[in-house]
Amino acid sequence: MQYENKATLRIMTTKQDDIINRAELLQQGIATLQLQIQQIKASGEVAPPDCCVLRYQARGQKSAYW
């Protein structure tokens, strides 16, 4: 019975470590994106927040238009 408890504890620790590692990766990713946003804003004029970029393709009889 003790062996099962140790194995269960080891599995729980591994899962907890995995969750902690994933959380740290998310925090690093968020920090990287925040830094990139600051750099973009510092580089000069940017589009207003309500703007977006759309891409579509229209096909004619002879060719496609982007």
NORKA-V195873 format. One record per residue. N is the residue number from 1. RES is the residue in one small letter. OMEGA is omega in whole degrees, 0 to 359 (NA if undefined). NEAR is the number of other ideal C-beta (glycine too) atoms within 10 Angstrom. Layout:
n=N res=RES omega=OMEGA near=NEAR
n=N res=RES omega=OMEGA near=NEAR
This chain:
n=1 res=m omega=180 near=5
n=2 res=q omega=180 near=6
n=3 res=y omega=179 near=7
n=4 res=e omega=179 near=8
n=5 res=n omega=178 near=9
n=6 res=k omega=179 near=10
n=7 res=a omega=179 near=10
n=8 res=t omega=179 near=10
n=9 res=l omega=180 near=10
n=10 res=r omega=179 near=10
n=11 res=i omega=179 near=10
n=12 res=m omega=179 near=10
n=13 res=t omega=178 near=10
n=14 res=t omega=178 near=10
n=15 res=k omega=179 near=10
n=16 res=q omega=177 near=10
n=17 res=d omega=179 near=10
n=18 res=d omega=179 near=10
n=19 res=i omega=179 near=10
n=20 res=i omega=179 near=10
n=21 res=n omega=179 near=10
n=22 res=r omega=179 near=10
n=23 res=a omega=178 near=10
n=24 res=e omega=177 near=10
n=25 res=l omega=177 near=10
n=26 res=l omega=179 near=10
n=27 res=q omega=178 near=10
n=28 res=q omega=179 near=10
n=29 res=g omega=178 near=10
n=30 res=i omega=179 near=10
n=31 res=a omega=178 near=10
n=32 res=t omega=179 near=10
n=33 res=l omega=178 near=10
n=34 res=q omega=177 near=10
n=35 res=l omega=179 near=10
n=36 res=q omega=177 near=10
n=37 res=i omega=179 near=11
n=38 res=q omega=180 near=10
n=39 res=q omega=178 near=9
n=40 res=i omega=180 near=10
n=41 res=k omega=181 near=10
n=42 res=a omega=183 near=8
n=43 res=s omega=178 near=8
n=44 res=g omega=183 near=6
n=45 res=e omega=176 near=6
n=46 res=v omega=180 near=11
n=47 res=a omega=177 near=8
n=48 res=p omega=184 near=6
n=49 res=p omega=183 near=6
n=50 res=d omega=178 near=5
n=51 res=c omega=175 near=7
n=52 res=c omega=179 near=6
n=53 res=v omega=179 near=5
n=54 res=l omega=177 near=4
n=55 res=r omega=179 near=5
n=56 res=y omega=178 near=6
n=57 res=q omega=176 near=7
n=58 res=a omega=181 near=8
n=59 res=r omega=174 near=8
n=60 res=g omega=180 near=7
n=61 res=q omega=185 near=4
n=62 res=k omega=184 near=5
n=63 res=s omega=179 near=7
n=64 res=a omega=180 near=8
n=65 res=y omega=177 near=8
n=66 res=w omega=NA near=6
